[in-house]
Amino acid sequence: MNGENLILKNWIQQKKVFIDNLTISRKRPTKDSVHDLRVAVKKMRSYLRLNEEFTKEEWRGSFIEIRDLFKTFGRLRDFDMSLELCRIQERKWQIALPAFKEYLSVNRSLTRRWAKQAAGKFNEQQSIFSFPFSFFDGLPVAETSAKIIALSVEKIKKTKRLKKHFNKNAHEIRKQLKDVLYWLKICPKELLENSADVKHLESTLKYLGAWQDQYILGRKIRQYSAELASKNEKDIFDDMQKKMNVPQKELLEKAEDKLIQIENKKAPVIKQSPHFVSAPDPD
C-alpha cells in the first residue's frame, strides 16, 4: 500500500459503478440505477475537485457530457422522490391529491424516457474516464491521507462562514460537506481519529438530504399550483406547506447541530500522528 494511488483506485471503482448502472439504465432507468449512477458521478466529481486543489488541473470541459447525463437523471430522481413524499404527506395529513400525483406520475414517465434516451446516446469512451491523477503516483498512503485530511479540515472551517445564514446556504453547505465526506472515505480508517466524526458528517448530510427532498417537493407544488391547481387544491397546498415548514426547520436545526459538533473539535476527523500536517487557516 505504500505507493498506492488512492484517488485513482477510488476513481476506477466509481467508474465501474457508473458504467454498470449506465448499462442498466439503457434498458430501463430504475430508482436504484439512477441513484447509484448519480452517487458515482458525485464521487468522481469530488475526486477531480480534490486533484484540482493540489494541481490546478482543469477538468470541467471534459466533464460536460457526464454532467448533462447527471442532470437528466436528476430530473427523474426529483419526480420519483416527490411522488413518494406526496404519498407520505397524504397519509400523514389525511388528504387526497389525485390530480397532483397524476401530474408527478406523467412527468416521471416523460423524464424516465428522456433518461433512457440520454443513457443510450452517452459515449463511455471519453478521455475523462482515463484521468491519471498522476500527482498522487508514488505517494505513501499516509502522506496522501494527511493531505486529504488537512484539506478536509480547511473545507470544514470554510463552512463556518456559510453557517451564519444556514437556511440560505443549506444547498452550498451540503455540496461542500459531500466533497469532504467523499475525500475522507478515501483514507484508510486507521488514519482517522475514530468513525464517530465521519458519522456526524454523514448525519449532517442525511438531514440536509431529507430537507432538500422536501424543498424539491415544495417547488413541484408551486409549479403545479401556478399552472394547473384548482382553488380547492391551492387551499390544501397552502395548509400542507405550512405544516411542512415545521419538519423542514427541524431538519436544518439537526443538520446544523451535527455540524457544530464537528467544528467544535480541535482537530476534526484527524488522527494525531507524525504524518499529519495541519492545514493553514483559510484567508
Buried (B, 14 or more C-beta within 10 A) or exposed (E): EEEBBBBBEBBEEBBEBBBBBBEBBBEEBBEEBBBBBBBBBBBBBBBBBBBEBBEEEEBEEBBEBBEEBBEBBBBBBBBBBBBEBBEEBBEEEEBEBEEBBEBBEEBBEEBBEBBBEBBEEBEEEBEBBEBEBEBBEEBEBBBBBBBBBBBBBBBBBBBEEBBEEBEEBBEEBBEBBBBBBBBBBBBEEEBBBEEEBBEBBBBBBBBBBBBBBBBBBBEBBEEBBEEEBEEEBBEBBEEBBEEBEEEBEEBBEBBBEBBEBBBEBEBBBBBEEEBBEEBEEEE
